Amino acid sequence: MYHKEKSIQIKNSASALYNNLSVLRIAPRSLTYFTVVHANTVSIVSASWDGLNYSHRQLQSKEPNVATSTSLIMQAAWCVLPSRDLLVLTSQKGIQMYESDGSIMVYWHALDTPETATAQAVFARGIAAVRENYICVGISSGGILVFDIPSKGGNITLSEVLEEHKESITDMASECSGSQECIADMVSADDTGTLCVWKSGEEFQLLNKITGFDMSCSSVKLWKGTVVAGYGTGQIRLYEAVTGILHAEVNAHARWIYSLDIAPFSGLLLSAAEDSFVRVWHLTLTPESNTVEISHMYNECVTDTQICGAKFCDGDGYAFAVTGYDLSEIIRYTQT
């Protein structure tokens, strides 16, 4: 179903972080951007679709009044809003927002760090672009920062803090199907596996809270009103977002899941884990019976690699890319 393409070399290897790959497709320019985190730097690669041209850029973690920050970056992800695309970096010190090519930093938000050393680590992790003008970022206290993004410029404001989770946020996702009919806009996950389902607006509204089972939910997606969650157990669970009904549970991987992705137009689901496997599944929704089914389509073993990032490169799932811990390349696969 898929065959391996030529890999893209990156300047640094990938750190062992959840969801450590982000992809932005720029169709008008026939380019795809990839970003991977290594310690306190982010590698950005711009690749032309013909595979002939590559350009590289590196971004460092920043903090006020320090020339070079050693603050570890936890995640880097592109946020696609109707009016603009931004690259968001989260670290132990704060949140950085850049123009999509990484050329200009448009906003910096410092995290509240305690005056005295505590056992609780401080960091931001979990990034989602929601509806027309919101970017939501999770923090280690369990809070979710909601930023209001103007159509241009750096006049970004923190409009709300959602305090429902009690543990560190691991991942967040917005409804990716583009459907206006779905009530739920966003789902957030934490280290105990608890999922919160939200409706966005002037004030975000909690629609549902799906209790975890004391196992971290490392990656989560929201598609056509269905929450798809991947766990440290190697399981994938499918819930109805608004009611919390469990539609399916799959023992998908032998080890910790690090990344999930959905191709919204085809309903293909990508899962990747520490067990070296990346798998492609197909989700089928039957509105009449209000059921969701998941079927296995394909798997690929990236030998001796702890996979930490996997993303589709397009909305149909025609191609996907994979990163692995200590690997200085992005491996690509395309449908045959």
Disulfide bonds with the S-S distance in Angstrom:
none
